[in-house]
Amino acid sequence: MDLPPCHKRCPRRRLLWWLLSGLAVLSVASFLVTGGHEELLSHSLPFFLASRERSANDPILPSSDAFLLLPPPDTCTPRPPFLLVLVTSAPSHTLQRQAVRETWGGVRWAAGYPVQTFFALGLPREPSQQAALQREAEQHGDIVQGRFTDTYANLTLKTLALMGWATTYCTGATFIIKADDDVFLNLPALAQHLGTLTNARGTYLGRIHWRVRPNRDPHSRHYVPASLYLPTIFPPYCSGTAYILSGDTAAALLGVAHHVPLVPVEDAFVGLCAHQAGITPQHEAHMAGSAHFPPDPCCYREVLYSVHGVIPSKMLDMWHSTGLCGTWQRTLGLLRCKTLAWLAAL
């Protein structure tokens, strides 16, 4: 939709560009509302609609009423964290959030770097659940709740909400980690690795999915119709179970989000934004992606940076485990952990 530059001589062309941009975004929102997906609340639209006052390359930041619950305003001051961990959760996942708080999410320093962890969620389907969420937020001060229905189809909105909150309310964080609430994060190893990067700018790091085809089955929750995204292959993108963005990358993704179709597959959407922004995902083999790993302390606590599919009781067991890697286990490292995962899948 790019038009030749016309500066002040073409106000009509600029107005036409903005109108077309707004219509394109509204058509996508209409698809999400009427095309078999869950309701997209009107409060969500400020994330996507461009205004006449903003440049086409400015980040899409949340409006003042985009959130129902927020952490205290001084959360990221006076010193922003090196690792800002944003855990996507569902309103009913109280046990998962508590398990994260009592394990890796409760740490404030990792490998000598400051860390803060928050939970991102939407509105519960049952309004009666909101009072419990309000009490939880008051007790822990770590919930970011957007004004959209918390459904699988709205994970894309949740991701935009958490990135928008981080960019607006926690500016200065060196890295933003997005993780699911059933992920065990090895923050000391991850922080140590990220601290060795000579240039953090442009970081988009995780376990990459290559040459993924959009799901054209209208009965699948991953359904992406050709009318929304026509190409037959997604650009490479990092698994949504856990990935890392530098602060500038998050801003860059928000800056191009209004040019990208709002596909209801959030990790593919982030990959589309990265592709639009000219940011290349970096593969990290120590991020487990969606692979299943047995409860092995050496893998969880030393070798891997992230493990997915961890139920609350297992998360607590791994956190309190005293087992460490032996010499031969450390030597085999990632190969041994991948072998254990392969044997567990048999």
MARLO-697846 format. One line per 8 residues: number of its first residue (from 1); their letters; for each residue x, y, z of N, C-alpha, C. Coordinates in steps of 0.1 Angstrom, whole numbers. Atoms other than C-alpha are relative to their C-alpha. Layout:
N
NUM> a> X:Y:Z:X:Y:Z:X:Y:Z  ...;
END
This chain:
346
1> mdlppchk> 8:-12:0:0:0:0:9:13:0  -9:-12:0:31:23:-2:-3:8:-12  3:-9:10:25:54:-22:13:9:-2  -12:-8:3:52:76:-39:-1:13:9  0:-11:-8:63:105:-17:-6:13:-7  6:-12:7:43:137:-23:1:12:9  -3:-11:-9:51:158:8:-13:9:2  11:-8:-2:28:188:12:-9:3:-12;
9> rcprrrll> 8:-3:13:16:189:-24:-11:-10:-2  10:11:2:-6:158:-20:-8:-3:12  7:4:-12:-28:161:10:-11:-10:-2  11:9:3:-56:142:-7:6:-15:-1  -6:13:1:-32:113:-14:3:-6:14  -3:4:-14:-21:112:23:-13:-4:7  12:3:-6:-57:113:34:-6:-14:-5  5:13:6:-66:84:10:8:-11:6;
17> wwllsgla> -8:11:-6:-37:63:24:-5:-3:14  4:3:-14:-49:67:60:-14:-6:-1  13:6:0:-85:59:50:1:-15:-4  -1:13:4:-74:28:32:6:-9:11  -5:8:-11:-53:17:61:-10:-3:11  11:2:-10:-82:22:85:-10:-10:-5  9:9:5:-105:3:62:5:-14:0  -6:13:0:-81:-26:59:0:-6:14;
25> vlsvasfl> 0:5:-14:-78:-29:97:-14:-3:4  13:3:-4:-115:-27:102:-6:-12:-7  5:12:7:-121:-54:76:6:-13:7  -6:11:-7:-97:-77:96:-8:-2:13  7:1:-12:-115:-68:128:-14:-6:-2  13:6:4:-148:-76:111:1:-15:-2  -2:14:1:-134:-110:102:0:-7:13  -2:6:-13:-125:-117:138:-13:-1:7;
33> vtggheel> 13:-1:-6:-160:-107:149:-10:-10:-6  11:7:7:-181:-124:123:4:-13:-7  -5:11:8:-159:-151:107:2:-12:8  -1:12:-7:-163:-178:133:9:1:12  -9:-2:-12:-139:-163:159:-8:7:11  7:-6:-11:-148:-149:193:0:15:-1  3:-14:0:-159:-114:200:13:8:2  -11:-10:-1:-133:-86:195:-6:13:6;
41> lshslpff> 7:-12:-6:-143:-58:219:5:13:-6  -3:-13:6:-144:-22:208:12:6:7  -11:-6:-7:-118:-14:234:13:-5:-6  -12:5:6:-93:-34:215:5:8:-12  -3:-7:12:-95:-13:184:11:11:1  -11:-10:-1:-72:15:197:14:-6:-3  -13:7:2:-43:-11:194:3:1:-15  -2:2:14:-48:-12:156:-3:12:-9;
49> lasrersa> 4:-11:9:-64:20:143:10:12:1  -10:-11:1:-40:47:131:-8:13:2  6:-13:0:-48:83:139:7:10:-9  -6:-10:10:-41:114:118:13:6:6  -11:-6:-6:-16:126:144:13:-8:0  -12:9:-1:8:96:142:6:-3:-13  -7:4:12:34:87:117:-3:-15:-3  3:14:3:29:54:98:10:-9:6;
57> ndpilpss> -11:9:-5:61:41:114:0:1:16  0:-1:-14:52:51:150:-6:-13:6  6:12:-6:45:22:174:-14:2:3  14:-1:-4:9:14:180:-1:-3:15  -1:1:-15:6:20:217:-15:0:5  14:2:-5:-25:12:239:-5:14:5  7:-12:-5:-50:39:248:-1:0:15  1:0:-14:-56:50:283:-10:-9:6;
65> daflllpp> 10:9:-5:-86:28:287:1:-15:-6  -2:13:6:-71:-3:270:1:-11:10  -2:10:-10:-65:-21:303:-10:2:12  9:0:-12:-88:-31:332:9:-1:13  -9:2:-11:-60:-42:356:14:3:-4  -14:-3:3:-25:-29:358:9:-1:13  -8:0:-12:5:-33:381:2:14:5  -3:-14:-5:15:-3:403:8:8:-10;
73> pdtctprp> -6:-9:10:26:27:382:15:1:1  -14:-2:-2:61:27:397:7:-14:-1  -5:13:1:67:-10:389:14:-1:-6  -13:1:7:96:-5:365:9:12:3  -9:-11:-4:112:25:383:6:-3:13  -8:-9:8:137:37:391:9:-7:-10  -9:7:9:156:10:373:-7:-10:-7  8:10:7:140:-9:345:8:-14:0;
81> pfllvlvt> -6:13:0:147:-47:344:8:-3:-12  -7:6:12:172:-64:322:-9:-10:-7  9:10:5:147:-92:317:-14:4:5  14:-3:-3:110:-82:316:-8:-12:-6  6:12:3:91:-115:316:-15:2:0  14:-1:2:55:-114:303:-6:-14:-3  5:13:1:36:-146:309:-15:1:-4  14:0:4:4:-151:289:-7:-11:8;
89> sapshtlq> 7:9:-9:-22:-167:311:-15:2:-3  15:-1:1:-60:-173:312:-6:3:13  6:-3:-13:-83:-160:339:-1:-11:9  2:12:-9:-90:-195:352:13:-7:4  -12:7:-3:-53:-205:354:7:6:13  -5:-5:-12:-49:-195:390:12:-8:5  -10:9:-5:-28:-226:399:13:2:-8  -12:-2:9:-4:-220:369:7:13:4;
97> rqavretw> -6:-12:-4:2:-184:379:7:-1:13  -7:1:-13:9:-193:415:12:-9:-1  -12:9:1:33:-221:405:11:8:-6  -10:-9:5:52:-195:384:6:9:10  -4:-9:-11:53:-171:413:9:-7:10  -7:7:-11:66:-197:437:13:-7:-5  -12:6:6:93:-209:413:8:11:-7  -9:-9:7:113:-191:386:-6:14:-2;
105> ggvrwaag> 6:-13:2:88:-162:383:2:9:13  -1:-7:-12:95:-152:419:14:6:2  -13:-5:-1:132:-144:413:1:15:-4  -2:-14:4:143:-108:411:14:3:-6  -13:-2:6:179:-113:400:4:-14:-7  -4:12:7:193:-138:375:14:3:-7  -13:-2:5:230:-141:367:5:14:2  -4:-13:-3:235:-107:383:-9:11:-7;
113> ypvqtffa> 9:-10:7:207:-90:362:-13:1:6  14:-1:-6:174:-76:375:-11:-5:-9  11:7:7:143:-95:365:-13:4:6  13:-1:-4:106:-88:367:-10:-8:-8  9:9:7:77:-111:358:-14:5:3  14:-4:0:41:-102:350:-9:-10:-8  9:9:7:10:-120:337:-9:8:-8  9:-7:9:-10:-109:307:-12:-9:-3;
121> lglpreps> 12:7:3:-46:-119:303:-11:9:-4  12:-7:4:-80:-108:290:-11:-1:10  12:0:-8:-115:-106:303:-5:-15:1  5:14:-1:-130:-139:317:-14:-1:-7  13:2:6:-160:-154:299:-11:2:11  9:-2:-11:-177:-155:333:3:12:8  -3:-13:-7:-180:-120:348:3:-2:15  -2:3:-15:-181:-136:383:15:-2:3;
129> qqaalqre> -14:3:-3:-144:-145:379:8:13:2  -7:-13:-1:-134:-108:377:4:4:14  -2:-4:-14:-137:-102:414:13:-8:6  -11:7:-4:-112:-130:421:13:5:-6  -11:-5:7:-88:-116:395:4:14:6  -3:-12:-7:-91:-82:412:7:-2:13  -7:3:-12:-81:-96:445:14:-5:-2  -13:5:3:-52:-115:430:9:11:-5;
137> aeqhgdiv> -8:-12:4:-40:-83:413:4:9:11  -3:-8:-11:-42:-64:445:10:-7:9  -9:7:-9:-23:-91:464:14:0:-6  -13:2:6:5:-96:439:5:11:-8  -4:-11:8:6:-65:417:7:-4:-12  -8:5:12:17:-85:387:-9:-4:-12  10:4:11:-14:-87:364:-2:12:-9  3:-10:11:-18:-68:331:-13:-6:-7;
145> qgrftdty> 12:5:6:-54:-73:319:-6:9:-10  6:-8:10:-66:-61:286:-15:-1:-1  15:0:1:-102:-52:277:-4:-8:-13  5:8:11:-108:-81:253:-3:-14:6  3:14:-5:-123:-116:258:12:-9:-1  -12:9:0:-97:-141:268:-3:-13:-7  2:12:8:-99:-167:241:12:-3:-8  -11:4:8:-75:-186:219:1:9:-12;
153> anltlktl> -1:-8:12:-84:-166:189:5:14:3  -4:-13:-4:-76:-134:208:15:0:5  -14:0:-4:-40:-145:216:8:11:-7  -7:-11:8:-29:-120:189:-2:13:7  3:-12:-7:-46:-92:208:8:0:13  -8:1:-13:-30:-104:241:14:3:-2  -14:-3:3:4:-103:225:2:15:-3  -1:-14:2:-1:-68:212:-2:8:13;
161> almgwatt> 2:-7:-13:-14:-58:246:12:0:9  -12:1:-9:16:-71:265:12:8:-6  -11:-8:6:40:-55:240:-2:15:2  4:-14:-1:21:-23:241:2:5:15  -2:-3:-14:21:-23:279:15:2:4  -14:-1:-3:58:-30:281:7:12:-6  -6:-11:7:67:-3:256:-5:13:6  5:-13:-6:45:23:274:3:1:15;
169> yctgatfi> -1:-1:-15:48:14:311:13:-5:6  -13:6:-5:81:-4:314:11:3:-10  -10:-4:10:103:15:290:14:-2:6  -14:1:-4:140:8:292:4:-15:3  -4:14:-2:138:-30:297:8:-5:-12  -9:4:11:167:-45:277:-6:-11:-8  6:11:7:149:-77:268:-14:-3:6  13:4:-3:112:-88:268:-2:-14:-3;
177> ikadddvf> 2:15:2:105:-125:273:-15:-2:0  14:5:0:71:-138:262:0:-15:3  1:15:-3:62:-172:277:-14:-3:4  13:5:-5:32:-193:283:1:-4:15  0:3:-15:21:-201:319:3:-14:3  -4:14:-3:30:-238:315:15:-2:-5  -15:0:4:67:-229:306:8:1:13  -11:-1:-10:96:-235:330:11:8:-6;
185> lnlpalaq> -11:-8:6:122:-208:323:12:-1:9  -13:0:-7:158:-212:333:6:14:-1  -4:-14:1:163:-175:339:15:3:2  -15:-2:-2:200:-177:352:7:-3:-13  -8:4:13:212:-195:320:-4:9:-11  5:-9:10:190:-173:298:6:14:1  -6:-13:-3:202:-141:314:15:0:-3  -14:1:3:238:-152:312:3:0:-15;
193> hlgtltna> -1:1:15:234:-160:275:-2:14:-6  4:-13:6:217:-127:267:10:11:4  -10:-10:-5:243:-108:287:13:0:-8  -12:2:8:270:-121:263:-2:6:-14  2:-5:13:254:-106:232:7:14:-1  -7:-13:2:276:-78:218:-9:11:-4  10:-11:4:246:-60:203:-14:-6:2  13:5:-3:212:-65:217:-11:4:-9;
201> rgtylgri> 10:-6:9:194:-44:191:-5:-10:-10  5:8:10:171:-62:168:-2:-15:4  1:14:-4:169:-94:189:-14:-5:-1  12:8:1:141:-118:181:4:-15:0  -7:12:-3:152:-151:196:-9:-11:5  8:11:-5:136:-185:201:2:-12:-9  0:12:8:130:-219:186:-9:3:-13  7:-4:12:121:-212:150:-8:-11:-7;
209> hwrvrpnr> 8:8:9:93:-227:130:3:4:-15  -4:-3:14:103:-230:93:-11:-5:-9  9:4:11:80:-231:63:-13:-6:5  13:4:-5:48:-234:82:-11:5:-10  12:-3:9:16:-235:60:-12:5:8  13:-4:-7:-15:-216:71:-10:-11:0  10:10:-1:-42:-239:83:-13:5:-7  12:-4:8:-71:-237:58:-13:-8:5;
217> dphsrhyv> 11:8:-5:-94:-260:78:-9:9:9  9:-9:-8:-124:-238:90:-4:-5:13  4:6:-13:-130:-262:119:11:0:10  -12:-1:-8:-95:-257:133:1:13:7  -2:-13:-7:-87:-231:160:11:8:-6  -11:-7:6:-56:-223:139:-4:5:-14  5:-3:14:-78:-215:108:4:14:-4  -3:-12:6:-64:-188:86:-5:0:-14;
225> paslylpt> 5:1:13:-85:-182:55:9:8:-10  -8:-7:11:-69:-171:22:-4:14:-1  5:-13:0:-90:-140:24:7:9:10  -7:-8:-11:-70:-129:55:15:0:-3  -14:1:3:-36:-142:45:2:-10:-12  0:8:12:-31:-154:9:12:-9:-2  -12:8:3:5:-167:7:-2:-14:7  1:14:-4:9:-205:12:10:-3:11;
233> ifppycsg> -11:3:-10:39:-202:36:1:13:9  -3:-11:-9:44:-181:67:16:3:0  -14:-2:-2:78:-164:71:5:-7:13  -4:7:-13:100:-181:98:-4:8:12  3:-7:-12:89:-173:133:3:-9:12  -3:8:-13:97:-183:169:-12:-6:6  11:7:-7:76:-207:188:-6:9:11  7:-8:-10:50:-189:209:1:-5:14;
241> tayilsgd> -2:5:-14:58:-211:239:9:9:8  -9:-10:-6:87:-187:247:9:6:-10  -10:-6:8:107:-162:228:4:13:6  -6:-12:-6:128:-131:235:0:11:-11  -1:-12:8:126:-96:220:8:10:8  -6:-12:-7:149:-67:227:-11:11:0  10:-11:-1:131:-35:237:-2:7:-13  2:-7:13:137:-18:203:-8:-9:-10;
249> taaallgv> 7:9:9:124:-49:185:-15:0:3  14:-1:-3:91:-48:204:-6:13:-5  5:-13:6:87:-11:194:-1:-1:-15  0:1:15:95:-20:158:-12:-8:-4  11:9:3:69:-48:158:-13:8:1  12:-8:-1:43:-24:171:-2:10:-11  0:-10:10:53:1:145:-5:-5:-14  5:5:13:44:-22:116:-13:-8:1;
257> ahhvplvp> 11:9:-2:15:-41:132:-12:3:-8  12:-4:8:-11:-21:113:1:-3:-15  -2:5:14:4:-33:80:-2:-15:-1  -1:15:0:1:-70:90:-14:-5:3  13:6:-3:-31:-91:88:0:-6:14  1:5:-14:-43:-100:123:-4:-15:0  2:14:0:-40:-137:119:-2:-5:14  2:5:-14:-53:-156:150:9:-10:4;
265> vedafvgl> -10:9:-5:-21:-175:154:11:9:4  -8:-11:-5:-1:-152:176:15:-1:-3  -14:0:3:34:-165:171:3:2:-15  -1:-3:14:29:-165:133:-2:15:-3  2:-14:2:16:-129:136:12:8:4  -12:-7:-4:47:-118:155:11:-2:-11  -9:3:11:68:-135:127:-3:9:-12  4:-9:11:48:-115:101:4:14:3;
273> cahqagit> -4:-13:-4:55:-83:120:15:2:-2  -15:-1:1:92:-91:122:4:0:-15  -3:0:14:93:-99:85:-3:14:-6  3:-14:5:76:-65:77:10:10:5  -9:-10:-6:100:-47:100:15:-3:-4  -14:3:4:131:-64:84:8:-6:11  -7:6:-12:140:-83:116:0:-15:-2  -1:14:2:153:-118:112:0:-8:13;
281> pqheahma> -1:8:-13:145:-144:139:12:-8:1  -12:7:-3:174:-161:155:-3:-13:7  4:13:-6:172:-198:163:9:-3:12  -7:4:-13:182:-209:198:-4:-14:3  3:15:-2:184:-247:202:-3:-3:14  2:3:-14:183:-244:240:-14:4:4  14:-2:-3:147:-231:238:-8:-12:-5  6:13:3:126:-263:238:-12:1:-9;
289> gsahfppd> 11:-1:9:97:-249:218:-12:-9:6  11:8:-5:67:-273:221:4:-14:3  -5:13:-3:88:-304:226:-2:-4:14  2:5:-14:80:-325:257:13:-6:5  -11:5:-7:108:-331:281:-4:-6:13  3:6:-13:107:-355:311:6:9:11  -5:-8:-12:113:-340:346:14:-4:4  -14:3:-3:151:-342:345:6:13:5;
297> pccyrevl> -5:-12:-6:167:-316:368:12:6:-8  -11:-4:8:198:-314:346:-4:8:-12  5:-7:11:178:-304:316:-7:13:4  8:-12:-4:154:-280:334:9:11:6  -6:-10:-8:179:-263:356:14:5:-5  -13:-3:5:211:-262:336:1:1:-16  -3:0:14:210:-271:299:-10:8:-8  10:-7:9:177:-258:285:-4:14:6;
305> ysvhgvip> 4:-13:-5:165:-222:287:-15:0:2  14:1:-2:128:-231:284:-5:-14:-2  7:13:2:106:-262:287:-15:3:1  15:-3:2:69:-262:276:-8:-12:6  9:11:-4:40:-283:289:2:-4:14  -3:4:-14:49:-282:326:-12:3:9  11:-2:-8:20:-287:349:5:6:14  -5:-7:-13:21:-267:383:7:-9:9;
313> skmldmwh> -7:9:-9:31:-297:404:14:-4:-5  -13:3:5:59:-306:381:9:12:1  -8:-12:-1:71:-270:380:6:2:14  -5:-1:-14:73:-270:418:10:-10:3  -10:10:-2:91:-303:418:14:3:-6  -13:-3:7:117:-292:393:7:12:7  -6:-12:-7:122:-259:412:7:-4:13  -6:4:-13:129:-276:445:9:-12:-1;
321> stglcgtw> -9:11:1:149:-305:431:14:5:2  -14:-3:-3:185:-306:443:9:-7:-10  -8:7:10:197:-327:413:7:10:-9  -7:-8:10:224:-312:391:6:-9:-10  -6:8:11:243:-323:360:13:-6:5  -13:6:-2:271:-348:365:9:4:-12  -9:-4:10:302:-344:344:-3:-5:-14  4:5:13:291:-367:316:-13:5:-5;
329> qrtlgllr> 13:-6:4:256:-353:316:2:15:-5  -3:-13:4:270:-318:313:7:0:-14  -7:1:12:293:-329:285:-9:-3:-12  10:4:10:264:-345:265:-10:12:-2  8:-12:1:243:-314:273:-13:-2:-7  12:-1:8:217:-307:247:-4:-13:-6  3:13:7:221:-340:229:-7:-10:10  6:9:-10:213:-359:261:-15:4:3;
337> cktlawla> 13:-4:-3:182:-338:268:-10:-3:-12  8:3:11:169:-342:233:-2:-15:-1  2:15:0:174:-380:235:-10:-4:10  10:3:-11:154:-380:268:-14:3:-6  13:-4:5:126:-361:250:-5:-10:-11  4:10:10:127:-386:221:-5:-13:6  4:13:-6:125:-416:244:-13:2:7  13:-2:-6:96:-400:263:-11:0:-9;
345> al> 10:-1:10:77:-396:231:-3:-14:-6  2:13:6:80:-433:222:-12:-7:7;
END
